[in-house]
Amino acid sequence: MKIISILLSCCLLGCANSYYFVELEHISSIQEGKPFNDNPETSTDILFAGYRYRNINGIYIDVGAGYETSNDLEGTNPYGKIKIGKEWSAK
């Protein structure tokens, strides 16, 4: 219910664009993990596909499902992802 409330709030803040996305995400420790070191650590590679909502004010929401390819993350496939953020121009 909270996600629906957030999406509706963002719609009221300005014009919106929506996209489908596919991404490969690698998560690891900078000090311990590859490609920087060979120390033991837990890292993961996840292939995500989902839906992205972005309005003209730079607010975005990603909702997706992913499949882990490295077998280092606890739990079983598929994995869920919800990402909320704000972007600014570098100009």
Backbone atoms as SQL, in Angstrom:
CREATE TABLE atoms (id INTEGER PRIMARY KEY, chain TEXT, resi INTEGER, resn TEXT, atom TEXT, x REAL, y REAL, z REAL);
INSERT INTO atoms VALUES
  (1, 'A', 1, 'MET', 'N', 0.815, -1.191, 0.000),
  (2, 'A', 1, 'MET', 'CA', 0.000, 0.000, 0.000),
  (3, 'A', 1, 'MET', 'C', 0.857, 1.253, 0.000),
  (4, 'A', 2, 'LYS', 'N', 2.016, 1.199, 0.705),
  (5, 'A', 2, 'LYS', 'CA', 2.906, 2.357, 0.738),
  (6, 'A', 2, 'LYS', 'C', 3.446, 2.679, -0.650),
  (7, 'A', 3, 'ILE', 'N', 3.769, 1.639, -1.436),
  (8, 'A', 3, 'ILE', 'CA', 4.298, 1.850, -2.782),
  (9, 'A', 3, 'ILE', 'C', 3.268, 2.556, -3.649),
  (10, 'A', 4, 'ILE', 'N', 2.017, 2.151, -3.541),
  (11, 'A', 4, 'ILE', 'CA', 0.963, 2.799, -4.330),
  (12, 'A', 4, 'ILE', 'C', 0.833, 4.257, -3.931),
  (13, 'A', 5, 'SER', 'N', 0.925, 4.547, -2.635),
  (14, 'A', 5, 'SER', 'CA', 0.859, 5.928, -2.165),
  (15, 'A', 5, 'SER', 'C', 2.026, 6.758, -2.698),
  (16, 'A', 6, 'ILE', 'N', 3.221, 6.183, -2.715),
  (17, 'A', 6, 'ILE', 'CA', 4.395, 6.895, -3.230),
  (18, 'A', 6, 'ILE', 'C', 4.243, 7.162, -4.720),
  (19, 'A', 7, 'LEU', 'N', 3.803, 6.165, -5.471),
  (20, 'A', 7, 'LEU', 'CA', 3.616, 6.350, -6.911),
  (21, 'A', 7, 'LEU', 'C', 2.577, 7.426, -7.206),
  (22, 'A', 8, 'LEU', 'N', 1.474, 7.416, -6.485),
  (23, 'A', 8, 'LEU', 'CA', 0.452, 8.438, -6.698),
  (24, 'A', 8, 'LEU', 'C', 0.961, 9.817, -6.324),
  (25, 'A', 9, 'SER', 'N', 1.736, 9.924, -5.257),
  (26, 'A', 9, 'SER', 'CA', 2.309, 11.215, -4.862),
  (27, 'A', 9, 'SER', 'C', 3.245, 11.749, -5.928),
  (28, 'A', 10, 'CYS', 'N', 4.062, 10.875, -6.495),
  (29, 'A', 10, 'CYS', 'CA', 4.999, 11.299, -7.543),
  (30, 'A', 10, 'CYS', 'C', 4.255, 11.762, -8.787),
  (31, 'A', 11, 'CYS', 'N', 3.151, 11.121, -9.095),
  (32, 'A', 11, 'CYS', 'CA', 2.362, 11.516, -10.260),
  (33, 'A', 11, 'CYS', 'C', 1.832, 12.931, -10.109),
  (34, 'A', 12, 'LEU', 'N', 1.554, 13.326, -8.886),
  (35, 'A', 12, 'LEU', 'CA', 1.017, 14.657, -8.646),
  (36, 'A', 12, 'LEU', 'C', 2.103, 15.727, -8.662),
  (37, 'A', 13, 'LEU', 'N', 3.380, 15.352, -8.591),
  (38, 'A', 13, 'LEU', 'CA', 4.470, 16.314, -8.548),
  (39, 'A', 13, 'LEU', 'C', 4.883, 16.825, -9.920),
  (40, 'A', 14, 'GLY', 'N', 4.450, 16.236, -10.983),
  (41, 'A', 14, 'GLY', 'CA', 4.829, 16.674, -12.320),
  (42, 'A', 14, 'GLY', 'C', 4.607, 15.580, -13.337),
  (43, 'A', 15, 'CYS', 'N', 4.910, 15.905, -14.582),
  (44, 'A', 15, 'CYS', 'CA', 4.753, 14.930, -15.663),
  (45, 'A', 15, 'CYS', 'C', 5.694, 13.748, -15.428),
  (46, 'A', 16, 'ALA', 'N', 5.281, 12.593, -15.867),
  (47, 'A', 16, 'ALA', 'CA', 6.057, 11.383, -15.595),
  (48, 'A', 16, 'ALA', 'C', 6.312, 10.607, -16.870),
  (49, 'A', 17, 'ASN', 'N', 7.418, 9.883, -16.854),
  (50, 'A', 17, 'ASN', 'CA', 7.759, 8.936, -17.902),
  (51, 'A', 17, 'ASN', 'C', 7.941, 7.579, -17.249),
  (52, 'A', 18, 'SER', 'N', 7.598, 6.531, -17.962),
  (53, 'A', 18, 'SER', 'CA', 7.820, 5.197, -17.434),
  (54, 'A', 18, 'SER', 'C', 8.591, 4.376, -18.451),
  (55, 'A', 19, 'TYR', 'N', 9.420, 3.474, -17.931),
  (56, 'A', 19, 'TYR', 'CA', 10.317, 2.671, -18.755),
  (57, 'A', 19, 'TYR', 'C', 10.362, 1.253, -18.212),
  (58, 'A', 20, 'TYR', 'N', 10.725, 0.326, -19.064),
  (59, 'A', 20, 'TYR', 'CA', 11.114, -1.009, -18.635),
  (60, 'A', 20, 'TYR', 'C', 12.628, -1.027, -18.612),
  (61, 'A', 21, 'PHE', 'N', 13.219, -1.794, -17.709),
  (62, 'A', 21, 'PHE', 'CA', 14.673, -1.853, -17.658),
  (63, 'A', 21, 'PHE', 'C', 15.156, -3.279, -17.449),
  (64, 'A', 22, 'VAL', 'N', 16.372, -3.524, -17.902),
  (65, 'A', 22, 'VAL', 'CA', 17.101, -4.763, -17.641),
  (66, 'A', 22, 'VAL', 'C', 18.501, -4.329, -17.242),
  (67, 'A', 23, 'GLU', 'N', 19.023, -4.872, -16.140),
  (68, 'A', 23, 'GLU', 'CA', 20.349, -4.472, -15.680),
  (69, 'A', 23, 'GLU', 'C', 21.038, -5.629, -14.974),
  (70, 'A', 24, 'LEU', 'N', 22.348, -5.616, -15.032),
  (71, 'A', 24, 'LEU', 'CA', 23.170, -6.561, -14.281),
  (72, 'A', 24, 'LEU', 'C', 23.828, -5.772, -13.166),
  (73, 'A', 25, 'GLU', 'N', 23.608, -6.196, -11.942),
  (74, 'A', 25, 'GLU', 'CA', 24.133, -5.475, -10.784),
  (75, 'A', 25, 'GLU', 'C', 25.130, -6.365, -10.056),
  (76, 'A', 26, 'HIS', 'N', 26.315, -5.821, -9.782),
  (77, 'A', 26, 'HIS', 'CA', 27.337, -6.518, -8.999),
  (78, 'A', 26, 'HIS', 'C', 27.495, -5.762, -7.684),
  (79, 'A', 27, 'ILE', 'N', 27.381, -6.472, -6.572),
  (80, 'A', 27, 'ILE', 'CA', 27.540, -5.873, -5.251),
  (81, 'A', 27, 'ILE', 'C', 28.686, -6.579, -4.553),
  (82, 'A', 28, 'SER', 'N', 29.668, -5.783, -4.097),
  (83, 'A', 28, 'SER', 'CA', 30.794, -6.367, -3.386),
  (84, 'A', 28, 'SER', 'C', 31.482, -5.291, -2.559),
  (85, 'A', 29, 'SER', 'N', 32.329, -5.707, -1.647),
  (86, 'A', 29, 'SER', 'CA', 33.095, -4.786, -0.811),
  (87, 'A', 29, 'SER', 'C', 34.266, -4.223, -1.603),
  (88, 'A', 30, 'ILE', 'N', 34.479, -2.915, -1.525),
  (89, 'A', 30, 'ILE', 'CA', 35.596, -2.296, -2.246),
  (90, 'A', 30, 'ILE', 'C', 36.923, -2.733, -1.645),
  (91, 'A', 31, 'GLN', 'N', 37.002, -2.793, -0.310),
  (92, 'A', 31, 'GLN', 'CA', 38.271, -3.157, 0.337),
  (93, 'A', 31, 'GLN', 'C', 38.578, -4.642, 0.246),
  (94, 'A', 32, 'GLU', 'N', 37.568, -5.486, 0.220),
  (95, 'A', 32, 'GLU', 'CA', 37.789, -6.928, 0.293),
  (96, 'A', 32, 'GLU', 'C', 37.580, -7.660, -1.030),
  (97, 'A', 33, 'GLY', 'N', 36.690, -7.172, -1.875),
  (98, 'A', 33, 'GLY', 'CA', 36.233, -7.970, -3.000),
  (99, 'A', 33, 'GLY', 'C', 36.896, -7.701, -4.325),
  (100, 'A', 34, 'LYS', 'N', 36.511, -8.496, -5.301),
  (101, 'A', 34, 'LYS', 'CA', 36.999, -8.367, -6.668),
  (102, 'A', 34, 'LYS', 'C', 36.275, -7.204, -7.324),
  (103, 'A', 35, 'PRO', 'N', 36.838, -6.470, -8.195),
  (104, 'A', 35, 'PRO', 'CA', 38.099, -6.708, -8.880),
  (105, 'A', 35, 'PRO', 'C', 39.299, -6.100, -8.177),
  (106, 'A', 36, 'PHE', 'N', 39.126, -5.520, -6.984),
  (107, 'A', 36, 'PHE', 'CA', 40.218, -4.793, -6.335),
  (108, 'A', 36, 'PHE', 'C', 41.138, -5.687, -5.513),
  (109, 'A', 37, 'ASN', 'N', 40.612, -6.733, -4.912),
  (110, 'A', 37, 'ASN', 'CA', 41.394, -7.643, -4.067),
  (111, 'A', 37, 'ASN', 'C', 40.905, -9.073, -4.261),
  (112, 'A', 38, 'ASP', 'N', 41.659, -10.013, -3.711),
  (113, 'A', 38, 'ASP', 'CA', 41.262, -11.422, -3.749),
  (114, 'A', 38, 'ASP', 'C', 40.952, -11.950, -2.362),
  (115, 'A', 39, 'ASN', 'N', 40.629, -11.071, -1.418),
  (116, 'A', 39, 'ASN', 'CA', 40.303, -11.494, -0.062),
  (117, 'A', 39, 'ASN', 'C', 38.939, -12.181, -0.042),
  (118, 'A', 40, 'PRO', 'N', 38.727, -13.089, 0.917),
  (119, 'A', 40, 'PRO', 'CA', 37.420, -13.747, 1.000),
  (120, 'A', 40, 'PRO', 'C', 36.332, -12.741, 1.366),
  (121, 'A', 41, 'GLU', 'N', 35.217, -12.813, 0.694),
  (122, 'A', 41, 'GLU', 'CA', 34.094, -11.919, 0.954),
  (123, 'A', 41, 'GLU', 'C', 32.853, -12.483, 0.296),
  (124, 'A', 42, 'THR', 'N', 31.716, -11.927, 0.643),
  (125, 'A', 42, 'THR', 'CA', 30.470, -12.310, 0.005),
  (126, 'A', 42, 'THR', 'C', 30.113, -11.237, -1.007),
  (127, 'A', 43, 'SER', 'N', 30.001, -11.626, -2.259),
  (128, 'A', 43, 'SER', 'CA', 29.590, -10.698, -3.310),
  (129, 'A', 43, 'SER', 'C', 28.502, -11.380, -4.131),
  (130, 'A', 44, 'THR', 'N', 27.841, -10.596, -4.967),
  (131, 'A', 44, 'THR', 'CA', 26.772, -11.183, -5.758),
  (132, 'A', 44, 'THR', 'C', 26.627, -10.470, -7.095),
  (133, 'A', 45, 'ASP', 'N', 26.155, -11.197, -8.071),
  (134, 'A', 45, 'ASP', 'CA', 25.782, -10.655, -9.379),
  (135, 'A', 45, 'ASP', 'C', 24.319, -11.020, -9.596),
  (136, 'A', 46, 'ILE', 'N', 23.485, -9.996, -9.843),
  (137, 'A', 46, 'ILE', 'CA', 22.050, -10.232, -10.016),
  (138, 'A', 46, 'ILE', 'C', 21.587, -9.575, -11.306),
  (139, 'A', 47, 'LEU', 'N', 20.854, -10.325, -12.098),
  (140, 'A', 47, 'LEU', 'CA', 20.245, -9.819, -13.318),
  (141, 'A', 47, 'LEU', 'C', 18.823, -9.404, -12.982),
  (142, 'A', 48, 'PHE', 'N', 18.529, -8.082, -13.115),
  (143, 'A', 48, 'PHE', 'CA', 17.215, -7.534, -12.778),
  (144, 'A', 48, 'PHE', 'C', 16.467, -7.117, -14.033),
  (145, 'A', 49, 'ALA', 'N', 15.149, -7.259, -14.001),
  (146, 'A', 49, 'ALA', 'CA', 14.257, -6.719, -15.017),
  (147, 'A', 49, 'ALA', 'C', 13.080, -6.105, -14.270),
  (148, 'A', 50, 'GLY', 'N', 12.610, -4.949, -14.758),
  (149, 'A', 50, 'GLY', 'CA', 11.519, -4.321, -14.039),
  (150, 'A', 50, 'GLY', 'C', 10.962, -3.091, -14.721),
  (151, 'A', 51, 'TYR', 'N', 10.357, -2.259, -13.901),
  (152, 'A', 51, 'TYR', 'CA', 9.639, -1.078, -14.351),
  (153, 'A', 51, 'TYR', 'C', 10.216, 0.144, -13.646),
  (154, 'A', 52, 'ARG', 'N', 10.471, 1.220, -14.385),
  (155, 'A', 52, 'ARG', 'CA', 11.014, 2.458, -13.829),
  (156, 'A', 52, 'ARG', 'C', 10.047, 3.601, -14.095),
  (157, 'A', 53, 'TYR', 'N', 9.720, 4.328, -13.035),
  (158, 'A', 53, 'TYR', 'CA', 8.895, 5.523, -13.117),
  (159, 'A', 53, 'TYR', 'C', 9.805, 6.718, -12.836),
  (160, 'A', 54, 'ARG', 'N', 9.772, 7.746, -13.681),
  (161, 'A', 54, 'ARG', 'CA', 10.602, 8.938, -13.465),
  (162, 'A', 54, 'ARG', 'C', 9.780, 10.170, -13.825),
  (163, 'A', 55, 'ASN', 'N', 9.751, 11.167, -12.920),
  (164, 'A', 55, 'ASN', 'CA', 9.039, 12.399, -13.251),
  (165, 'A', 55, 'ASN', 'C', 10.022, 13.510, -13.601),
  (166, 'A', 56, 'ILE', 'N', 9.516, 14.657, -14.039),
  (167, 'A', 56, 'ILE', 'CA', 10.393, 15.738, -14.512),
  (168, 'A', 56, 'ILE', 'C', 11.156, 16.405, -13.375),
  (169, 'A', 57, 'ASN', 'N', 10.766, 16.162, -12.125),
  (170, 'A', 57, 'ASN', 'CA', 11.484, 16.722, -10.985),
  (171, 'A', 57, 'ASN', 'C', 12.678, 15.863, -10.579),
  (172, 'A', 58, 'GLY', 'N', 12.932, 14.778, -11.293),
  (173, 'A', 58, 'GLY', 'CA', 14.082, 13.918, -11.015),
  (174, 'A', 58, 'GLY', 'C', 13.818, 12.796, -10.034),
  (175, 'A', 59, 'ILE', 'N', 12.600, 12.643, -9.583),
  (176, 'A', 59, 'ILE', 'CA', 12.270, 11.552, -8.665),
  (177, 'A', 59, 'ILE', 'C', 12.050, 10.278, -9.475),
  (178, 'A', 60, 'TYR', 'N', 12.638, 9.170, -9.018),
  (179, 'A', 60, 'TYR', 'CA', 12.455, 7.915, -9.732),
  (180, 'A', 60, 'TYR', 'C', 12.149, 6.781, -8.764),
  (181, 'A', 61, 'ILE', 'N', 11.441, 5.789, -9.280),
  (182, 'A', 61, 'ILE', 'CA', 11.108, 4.580, -8.529),
  (183, 'A', 61, 'ILE', 'C', 11.338, 3.395, -9.460),
  (184, 'A', 62, 'ASP', 'N', 12.154, 2.446, -9.020),
  (185, 'A', 62, 'ASP', 'CA', 12.382, 1.205, -9.753),
  (186, 'A', 62, 'ASP', 'C', 11.758, 0.058, -8.967),
  (187, 'A', 63, 'VAL', 'N', 11.035, -0.803, -9.659),
  (188, 'A', 63, 'VAL', 'CA', 10.473, -2.009, -9.068),
  (189, 'A', 63, 'VAL', 'C', 10.832, -3.154, -10.003),
  (190, 'A', 64, 'GLY', 'N', 11.484, -4.187, -9.476),
  (191, 'A', 64, 'GLY', 'CA', 11.906, -5.261, -10.363),
  (192, 'A', 64, 'GLY', 'C', 12.059, -6.593, -9.666),
  (193, 'A', 65, 'ALA', 'N', 12.291, -7.592, -10.477),
  (194, 'A', 65, 'ALA', 'CA', 12.572, -8.943, -9.998),
  (195, 'A', 65, 'ALA', 'C', 13.909, -9.367, -10.582),
  (196, 'A', 66, 'GLY', 'N', 14.682, -10.095, -9.786),
  (197, 'A', 66, 'GLY', 'CA', 16.014, -10.464, -10.235),
  (198, 'A', 66, 'GLY', 'C', 16.341, -11.919, -10.001),
  (199, 'A', 67, 'TYR', 'N', 17.346, -12.377, -10.748),
  (200, 'A', 67, 'TYR', 'CA', 17.853, -13.745, -10.639),
  (201, 'A', 67, 'TYR', 'C', 19.336, -13.670, -10.327),
  (202, 'A', 68, 'GLU', 'N', 19.734, -14.248, -9.200),
  (203, 'A', 68, 'GLU', 'CA', 21.145, -14.225, -8.819),
  (204, 'A', 68, 'GLU', 'C', 21.928, -15.242, -9.622),
  (205, 'A', 69, 'THR', 'N', 23.064, -14.812, -10.175),
  (206, 'A', 69, 'THR', 'CA', 23.876, -15.688, -11.012),
  (207, 'A', 69, 'THR', 'C', 25.106, -16.231, -10.294),
  (208, 'A', 70, 'SER', 'N', 25.428, -15.723, -9.089),
  (209, 'A', 70, 'SER', 'CA', 26.669, -16.119, -8.429),
  (210, 'A', 70, 'SER', 'C', 26.495, -17.039, -7.228),
  (211, 'A', 71, 'ASN', 'N', 25.282, -17.257, -6.742),
  (212, 'A', 71, 'ASN', 'CA', 24.981, -18.158, -5.629),
  (213, 'A', 71, 'ASN', 'C', 25.665, -17.778, -4.318),
  (214, 'A', 72, 'ASP', 'N', 26.001, -16.510, -4.108),
  (215, 'A', 72, 'ASP', 'CA', 26.610, -16.072, -2.858),
  (216, 'A', 72, 'ASP', 'C', 25.621, -15.388, -1.918),
  (217, 'A', 73, 'LEU', 'N', 24.468, -15.001, -2.399),
  (218, 'A', 73, 'LEU', 'CA', 23.472, -14.305, -1.591),
  (219, 'A', 73, 'LEU', 'C', 22.563, -15.332, -0.925),
  (220, 'A', 74, 'GLU', 'N', 22.249, -15.096, 0.351),
  (221, 'A', 74, 'GLU', 'CA', 21.361, -16.029, 1.044),
  (222, 'A', 74, 'GLU', 'C', 19.942, -15.870, 0.537),
  (223, 'A', 75, 'GLY', 'N', 19.198, -16.950, 0.546),
  (224, 'A', 75, 'GLY', 'CA', 17.837, -16.935, 0.034),
  (225, 'A', 75, 'GLY', 'C', 17.775, -17.624, -1.317),
  (226, 'A', 76, 'THR', 'N', 16.572, -17.643, -1.896),
  (227, 'A', 76, 'THR', 'CA', 16.395, -18.314, -3.176),
  (228, 'A', 76, 'THR', 'C', 15.855, -17.354, -4.225),
  (229, 'A', 77, 'ASN', 'N', 16.093, -17.671, -5.468),
  (230, 'A', 77, 'ASN', 'CA', 15.594, -16.875, -6.589),
  (231, 'A', 77, 'ASN', 'C', 14.086, -16.997, -6.686),
  (232, 'A', 78, 'PRO', 'N', 13.371, -16.017, -7.157),
  (233, 'A', 78, 'PRO', 'CA', 13.815, -14.689, -7.583),
  (234, 'A', 78, 'PRO', 'C', 13.913, -13.730, -6.405),
  (235, 'A', 79, 'TYR', 'N', 14.651, -12.637, -6.607),
  (236, 'A', 79, 'TYR', 'CA', 14.819, -11.584, -5.618),
  (237, 'A', 79, 'TYR', 'C', 14.045, -10.358, -6.062),
  (238, 'A', 80, 'GLY', 'N', 13.581, -9.564, -5.113),
  (239, 'A', 80, 'GLY', 'CA', 12.846, -8.346, -5.427),
  (240, 'A', 80, 'GLY', 'C', 13.714, -7.118, -5.215),
  (241, 'A', 81, 'LYS', 'N', 13.371, -6.043, -5.918),
  (242, 'A', 81, 'LYS', 'CA', 14.124, -4.799, -5.798),
  (243, 'A', 81, 'LYS', 'C', 13.148, -3.627, -5.841),
  (244, 'A', 82, 'ILE', 'N', 13.263, -2.743, -4.866),
  (245, 'A', 82, 'ILE', 'CA', 12.540, -1.477, -4.877),
  (246, 'A', 82, 'ILE', 'C', 13.578, -0.397, -4.602),
  (247, 'A', 83, 'LYS', 'N', 13.682, 0.562, -5.499),
  (248, 'A', 83, 'LYS', 'CA', 14.684, 1.618, -5.389),
  (249, 'A', 83, 'LYS', 'C', 13.989, 2.947, -5.615),
  (250, 'A', 84, 'ILE', 'N', 14.144, 3.877, -4.674),
  (251, 'A', 84, 'ILE', 'CA', 13.540, 5.202, -4.766),
  (252, 'A', 84, 'ILE', 'C', 14.644, 6.233, -4.631),
  (253, 'A', 85, 'GLY', 'N', 14.664, 7.232, -5.514),
  (254, 'A', 85, 'GLY', 'CA', 15.730, 8.220, -5.440),
  (255, 'A', 85, 'GLY', 'C', 15.374, 9.527, -6.131),
  (256, 'A', 86, 'LYS', 'N', 16.339, 10.427, -6.151),
  (257, 'A', 86, 'LYS', 'CA', 16.201, 11.743, -6.790),
  (258, 'A', 86, 'LYS', 'C', 17.473, 11.997, -7.570),
  (259, 'A', 87, 'GLU', 'N', 17.329, 12.472, -8.816),
  (260, 'A', 87, 'GLU', 'CA', 18.474, 12.792, -9.667),
  (261, 'A', 87, 'GLU', 'C', 18.559, 14.299, -9.865),
  (262, 'A', 88, 'TRP', 'N', 19.806, 14.799, -10.005),
  (263, 'A', 88, 'TRP', 'CA', 20.034, 16.201, -10.316),
  (264, 'A', 88, 'TRP', 'C', 20.895, 16.303, -11.552),
  (265, 'A', 89, 'SER', 'N', 20.768, 17.397, -12.250),
  (266, 'A', 89, 'SER', 'CA', 21.576, 17.638, -13.446),
  (267, 'A', 89, 'SER', 'C', 22.992, 18.022, -13.037),
  (268, 'A', 90, 'ALA', 'N', 23.972, 17.616, -13.844),
  (269, 'A', 90, 'ALA', 'CA', 25.364, 17.949, -13.565),
  (270, 'A', 90, 'ALA', 'C', 25.775, 19.277, -14.216),
  (271, 'A', 91, 'LYS', 'N', 24.847, 19.985, -14.792),
  (272, 'A', 91, 'LYS', 'CA', 25.163, 21.249, -15.466),
  (273, 'A', 91, 'LYS', 'C', 25.556, 22.328, -14.503);
